[in-house]
Amino acid sequence: MLELLTERFSKAFAKVENSRKLTEKQINDFLREIRSALLESDADYDVVKDFLKRVREKALQEDITKKVSPFEHLLLTVYEELVKVLGETVSELKKGTVLFVGLQGTGKTTTIGKLAKYLKDKGFKVAVSSTDVRRPAAMLQLQRLAEKVGVPYYHFDEGLSALEIAKRSQAKAKEDGVDYLLLDTAGRLHIDEELMEELSSIKSAVSPSEVLYVADAMQGQEALRIAKVFHEKIGLTGAVLTKMDGDARGGVAFSLRSALGIPIKFVGVGEKLEDIEPFYPDRIAQRIMGLGDIQSLIEKAQQAIPEDEAQVLATKVLTGSFDLEDLLKQLEFMEKMGPLDKLLGMIPGLSAQLKNLKIDEKIIKKKKAIIQSMTKEERRNPLIINMSRKQRIAKGSGTTISDVNKLLKEYEEMKKLMKKLKNAKGPIGIPRLPFRI
């Protein structure tokens, strides 16, 4: 996410990191690089101009720099101003009818499916419906997504207008005691008066708690221009940015709040139904600056690893009784947390380095297959695995004896590391990955 901005910001900071005193010229050169990075990312010119002006004014305040180093002062200044531009605090989704608007092809329907899953997993009662009467395929797509997620899809007889579907959906949601009714609307390949009139009439009829504009983050300035038209005609309360995991330059995320005055509520970060995240301005600012996103990493770990199992695993590590069955569980937890490149990108200092690194996700599946091909006795006591057993395990997992040997060696390295941690009697942090990259 936001790899281009992260790389450019990291390079700009690296040039001034070791300076004992930052001159006005150094600060101007630094800001020139930041300006170039933001404009290349398709950020709004006026938003960039105001942002850099505020950073420059604060960066030149020498009375503050006495408490911290000049570089730390500049780092803190950029971070604080980035958070302000991005929205300062996370914007919660208000309960009620949530109306989704946007052009065709931005991922509006898929976003509703993702958000339905996210809200359901949070314990809310959710229902979805579609008013896109011109595209039956869009209705069918949303219905199938609802079935996959396990939330109701409100379907009505053919021939009803978009307005009538919206009214009936809302009435049904109230009857069912739904917390969130996610209402899809028609999209076009371009903006026209007919579309705007239909959306305005639906908004007037259902008085939604939220009107969310769904934008393709890869569209850059074009997405911002279209958002302005929707905001002027309908009145938006927030936005959702899709495809933030792709080649999105990040300019829309940087500009939207300041340019329109509406918060970004969520971002789509992948193709799977679980690939949606709330938009945290402070965490995004940290990612842009190459400081990682440890908080999101911790949350992903908490979602993937049940607390009781985490305690059992920690106890085994402390007592030195960690075996291959535990390693198998650790691999399964990592799969649940998501793609490795995304996880590693959340670790401070790694995101910029990982730009061109391709991590083979099959590595986890291969190691799981090897362990699953072992007997319980072998998993609990790997020392009994001789050559004949290795041949059987390799054949059963579709791998080679060399692969089996490699896994056993890495397991032994993990045990040695855990023994050192135990002997040191220090706090157990995040364990190293159970393989090399």
C-alpha positions in Angstrom: 0.0 0.0 0.0 1.3 3.5 -1.0 4.7 2.0 -2.0 5.6 4.9 -4.3 5.1 7.6 -1.6 6.8 5.4 1.0 9.9 5.0 -1.1 10.1 8.7 -2.0 9.5 9.9 1.6 12.1 7.4 2.9 14.7 8.7 0.4 14.0 12.3 1.3 14.4 11.6 5.0 17.6 9.6 4.5 19.3 12.7 3.0 18.9 14.7 6.2 18.9 12.0 8.8 22.5 12.5 10.0 22.5 16.3 9.9 23.4 17.9 13.3 21.7 21.2 12.2 19.2 21.6 9.3 19.7 24.8 7.3 16.9 26.5 5.5 18.4 25.3 2.2 18.3 21.7 3.4 14.7 22.0 4.5 13.7 23.6 1.2 15.5 20.8 -0.7 13.7 18.2 1.4 10.3 19.8 0.8 11.0 20.0 -2.9 11.5 16.2 -3.0 8.3 15.7 -0.9 6.4 18.1 -3.2 7.6 16.1 -6.3 6.7 12.8 -4.6 3.1 14.0 -3.8 2.4 15.5 -7.2 3.7 12.4 -8.9 1.3 10.4 -6.8 -1.5 12.4 -8.3 -2.3 14.5 -5.1 -4.2 17.7 -5.5 -1.9 20.7 -6.1 -3.6 23.1 -3.7 -3.6 20.5 -0.9 0.1 19.8 -1.4 0.9 23.5 -1.4 -0.9 24.1 1.9 0.7 21.0 3.5 4.2 22.0 2.5 3.7 25.6 3.7 2.6 24.3 7.2 5.5 21.9 7.4 8.1 24.6 6.4 6.8 27.0 9.0 7.0 24.4 11.8 10.3 23.0 10.6 12.0 26.4 10.9 10.9 26.9 14.5 14.2 26.6 16.2 13.0 27.0 19.8 11.3 23.6 19.6 14.3 21.8 18.2 16.3 22.3 21.4 14.4 19.4 23.0 14.9 17.0 20.1 17.4 16.7 17.2 16.7 18.7 14.1 15.9 15.5 12.2 13.5 14.2 14.9 11.8 17.6 14.8 11.4 17.5 11.0 10.1 13.9 11.2 7.6 14.8 13.9 6.4 17.8 12.0 5.8 15.9 8.8 4.0 13.2 10.7 1.7 15.6 12.5 0.8 17.5 9.3 0.3 14.3 7.4 -2.2 13.1 10.0 -4.0 16.4 9.8 -4.3 16.2 6.0 -5.5 12.6 6.2 -8.2 13.3 8.7 -6.7 13.1 12.2 -9.1 10.5 13.7 -10.8 7.4 12.4 -14.3 8.1 11.2 -16.9 5.6 12.5 -19.7 4.3 10.2 -23.0 5.5 11.5 -25.8 2.9 11.9 -28.7 3.0 9.6 -29.1 2.9 5.8 -25.7 3.3 4.1 -26.0 4.4 0.5 -23.1 3.6 -1.9 -22.5 5.7 -4.9 -19.9 5.9 -7.7 -19.1 5.2 -11.3 -19.3 1.7 -12.8 -16.2 -0.4 -12.5 -14.8 1.1 -9.2 -15.7 -2.0 -7.2 -18.8 -0.7 -5.5 -20.7 -4.0 -5.3 -17.7 -5.9 -4.1 -17.0 -3.3 -1.5 -20.5 -3.8 -0.1 -19.9 -7.5 0.2 -16.6 -6.9 2.0 -18.1 -4.3 4.3 -21.0 -6.6 5.1 -18.5 -9.3 6.2 -16.5 -6.8 8.2 -19.6 -5.5 10.1 -21.0 -9.0 10.6 -17.7 -10.1 12.1 -17.9 -7.2 14.5 -21.3 -8.5 15.8 -23.7 -6.2 13.9 -26.8 -7.3 12.2 -26.4 -6.5 8.5 -28.6 -6.7 5.3 -27.9 -5.7 1.7 -29.9 -4.7 -1.3 -29.4 -3.3 -4.8 -31.3 -0.6 -6.7 -29.4 -1.1 -9.9 -32.4 -2.1 -12.0 -30.5 -1.6 -15.3 -27.9 -4.2 -14.6 -29.5 -7.5 -13.3 -25.9 -8.9 -13.2 -25.0 -6.4 -10.5 -28.0 -7.5 -8.4 -27.1 -11.2 -8.9 -23.4 -10.4 -7.9 -24.5 -8.8 -4.7 -26.9 -11.6 -3.9 -24.2 -14.2 -4.3 -21.8 -12.1 -2.1 -24.5 -11.9 0.6 -24.9 -15.6 0.5 -21.2 -16.1 0.8 -21.0 -13.7 3.8 -24.1 -15.1 5.4 -26.2 -11.9 5.5 -29.8 -11.3 4.1 -30.2 -10.0 0.6 -33.5 -8.2 0.0 -34.9 -9.3 -3.3 -38.1 -7.9 -4.8 -40.3 -8.7 -7.8 -39.1 -7.4 -11.2 -40.5 -4.2 -12.5 -40.0 -2.1 -9.4 -38.2 1.2 -9.8 -34.9 1.9 -8.0 -36.7 4.3 -5.7 -39.4 1.7 -4.7 -36.7 -0.9 -4.1 -34.9 1.5 -1.8 -38.0 2.3 0.2 -39.0 -1.4 0.6 -35.5 -2.4 1.5 -35.4 0.2 4.3 -38.9 -0.8 5.6 -37.8 -4.5 5.6 -34.5 -3.6 7.5 -36.5 -1.7 10.2 -38.8 -4.7 10.5 -35.9 -7.1 10.9 -34.1 -4.8 13.4 -31.0 -4.5 11.2 -28.1 -2.3 12.4 -26.8 -1.6 8.9 -28.6 -1.7 5.5 -26.0 -1.5 2.8 -27.7 -0.2 -0.3 -26.1 -0.5 -3.7 -27.0 2.0 -6.5 -26.6 2.2 -10.2 -23.3 3.3 -11.7 -22.4 4.6 -15.1 -19.2 4.8 -17.1 -19.6 8.6 -16.8 -21.7 11.2 -14.9 -25.1 12.1 -16.3 -28.1 14.0 -15.1 -30.4 11.0 -15.1 -28.0 9.2 -12.7 -27.8 12.2 -10.3 -31.6 12.6 -10.3 -32.1 9.0 -9.4 -29.6 9.1 -6.6 -31.0 12.4 -5.2 -34.5 10.9 -5.2 -33.3 7.8 -3.3 -31.4 9.9 -0.8 -34.5 12.1 -0.2 -36.7 9.0 0.3 -34.6 7.0 2.7 -32.6 9.7 4.5 -29.5 7.5 4.8 -27.1 7.7 7.8 -24.2 7.7 5.3 -23.7 8.4 1.6 -20.4 6.8 0.7 -18.5 7.5 -2.5 -16.6 4.4 -3.8 -13.5 5.5 -5.7 -10.8 3.5 -7.5 -7.5 4.7 -5.9 -5.7 4.0 -9.2 -7.7 6.8 -10.9 -5.8 9.6 -9.1 -7.0 13.1 -9.9 -9.9 11.8 -12.0 -11.3 10.1 -8.9 -11.1 13.4 -7.0 -12.8 15.3 -9.8 -15.7 12.8 -10.0 -16.0 12.8 -6.2 -16.4 16.6 -6.2 -19.3 16.3 -8.6 -21.1 13.7 -6.5 -20.5 15.8 -3.4 -22.0 18.9 -5.0 -25.0 17.1 -6.4 -25.8 14.6 -3.7 -23.8 15.4 -0.6 -21.3 12.8 0.5 -20.6 11.8 4.1 -17.5 9.7 3.4 -15.5 7.7 0.9 -14.2 4.2 0.4 -11.0 3.7 -1.6 -10.6 0.4 -3.5 -7.5 -1.2 -5.1 -5.1 0.3 -2.5 -3.1 -2.9 -2.7 -2.4 -2.4 -6.5 -0.4 0.3 -8.2 -2.3 3.1 -6.4 -0.1 6.1 -6.1 -1.9 7.4 -3.0 -2.8 10.9 -4.2 -6.5 10.4 -3.7 -6.0 9.3 -0.1 -3.8 12.3 0.5 -6.1 14.8 -1.0 -9.7 13.7 -0.4 -10.2 15.0 3.2 -8.7 18.4 2.6 -10.2 18.9 -0.9 -13.8 17.8 -0.1 -14.0 17.9 3.7 -15.2 14.3 3.9 -13.4 11.4 5.7 -12.2 8.2 4.1 -14.0 5.5 6.0 -12.5 2.3 4.6 -9.9 1.1 2.1 -9.9 -2.1 0.0 -6.5 -3.8 0.2 -7.1 -7.0 -1.8 -9.5 -9.2 -3.7 -10.7 -11.4 -0.9 -13.9 -10.6 1.1 -11.8 -10.0 4.3 -9.5 -7.5 2.5 -11.0 -4.2 3.8 -9.7 -2.1 6.6 -10.9 1.0 8.4 -8.9 4.1 7.4 -6.7 5.2 10.3 -5.0 8.5 9.4 -2.2 8.0 11.9 -1.3 4.5 10.6 -1.5 5.6 7.0 0.9 8.5 7.8 3.3 6.0 9.4 3.2 3.8 6.4 3.8 6.8 4.0 6.8 7.8 6.1 8.3 4.3 6.1 7.6 3.8 9.8 5.5 0.7 9.4 2.2 -0.1 11.0 2.8 -2.3 14.0 -0.7 -1.7 15.4 -2.4 -3.2 12.4 0.0 -6.1 12.5 -0.9 -6.8 16.1 -4.6 -6.6 15.3 -4.2 -9.1 12.5 -2.4 -11.4 14.8 -5.1 -11.1 17.5 -7.8 -11.9 14.9 -5.9 -14.9 13.5 -4.7 -16.4 16.8 -7.2 -17.2 19.6 -6.0 -15.9 23.0 -6.1 -19.3 24.7 -4.0 -20.9 21.9 -1.6 -18.0 22.0 -1.1 -18.6 25.8 -0.5 -22.3 25.2 2.0 -21.6 22.5 3.8 -19.0 24.7 4.0 -21.6 27.6 5.5 -24.2 25.3 8.1 -21.7 24.1 9.0 -20.8 27.7 9.2 -24.4 28.8 11.1 -25.6 25.7 8.5 -28.1 24.7 7.7 -26.5 21.3 7.3 -29.3 18.7 6.4 -29.7 15.0 2.7 -29.8 15.8 3.1 -26.3 17.3 5.1 -25.2 14.2 2.2 -26.4 12.1 -0.2 -24.3 14.1 2.1 -21.3 13.7 2.1 -21.7 9.9 -1.7 -21.9 9.9 -1.9 -18.7 11.9 0.4 -17.0 9.4 -1.9 -18.1 6.5 -4.9 -16.6 8.3 -3.1 -13.2 8.8 -2.7 -12.7 5.1 0.0 -12.4 2.4 3.5 -12.3 3.8 4.6 -9.2 1.8 1.7 -7.2 3.3 2.6 -8.4 6.8 6.3 -7.6 6.4 5.4 -4.2 4.9 3.9 -3.3 8.3 7.2 -3.7 10.1 9.1 -0.4 10.5 11.9 0.1 7.9 10.9 -2.9 5.7 8.1 -1.5 3.5 10.4 0.5 1.2 12.9 -2.4 1.0 10.1 -4.9 0.0 9.0 -2.9 -3.1 10.5 -5.3 -5.6 10.6 -8.4 -3.4 8.3 -11.2 -4.5 7.5 -13.7 -1.7 6.4 -17.1 -2.7 3.3 -17.9 -0.7 3.6 -21.6 -1.6 6.4 -21.9 0.9 4.0 -22.1 3.8 1.8 -24.7 2.0 4.9 -26.8 1.2 6.0 -26.8 4.9 2.5 -27.6 6.1 2.3 -30.5 3.7 5.6 -31.9 5.0 4.5 -31.7 8.7 1.0 -33.1 7.8 2.7 -36.1 6.2 4.3 -37.0 9.5 2.9 -39.3 12.1 1.9 -37.7 15.5 4.9 -39.5 17.0 7.2 -37.9 14.5 5.8 -34.4 15.0 6.3 -34.7 18.7 9.7 -36.3 18.5 11.5 -35.3 15.3 14.7 -37.1 16.4 13.2 -40.4 15.4 12.9 -39.3 11.7 15.5 -41.4 9.9 16.2 -41.7 6.2 13.3 -44.2 5.5 10.9 -42.0 7.3 12.1 -38.9 5.4 11.5 -40.8 2.1 8.0 -41.6 3.1 7.3 -38.0 4.3 8.7 -36.5 1.1 6.6 -38.9 -1.0 3.5 -38.2 1.0 3.9 -34.4 0.8 5.0 -34.2 -2.9 8.3 -32.7 -1.9 12.0 -33.9 -1.8 14.2 -35.3 1.0 16.1 -32.0 0.7 12.9 -30.1 1.5 12.3 -32.3 4.6 15.8 -31.8 5.8 15.5 -28.1 5.4 12.4 -27.9 7.4 13.9 -30.0 10.2 17.0 -27.8 10.3 14.9 -24.6 10.5 12.9 -26.2 13.3 16.0 -26.9 15.2 17.2 -23.3 14.7 13.9 -22.1 16.1 14.3 -24.3 19.2 17.8 -23.0 19.8 16.5 -19.4 19.5 13.7 -20.1 22.0 16.1 -21.7 24.4 18.2 -18.6 24.3 15.1 -16.5 25.0 14.2 -18.8 27.9 17.6 -18.6 29.4 17.7 -14.9 29.1 14.5 -14.7 31.1 13.5 -11.7 29.0 10.1 -10.9 27.5 9.0 -13.1 24.6 8.2 -10.8 21.7 7.0 -11.7 18.2 8.8 -15.0 17.3 10.9 -15.1 14.1 9.3 -16.5 11.0 9.6 -20.3 10.8 11.6 -20.1 7.6 14.0 -17.8 5.8 13.0 -15.4 3.1 
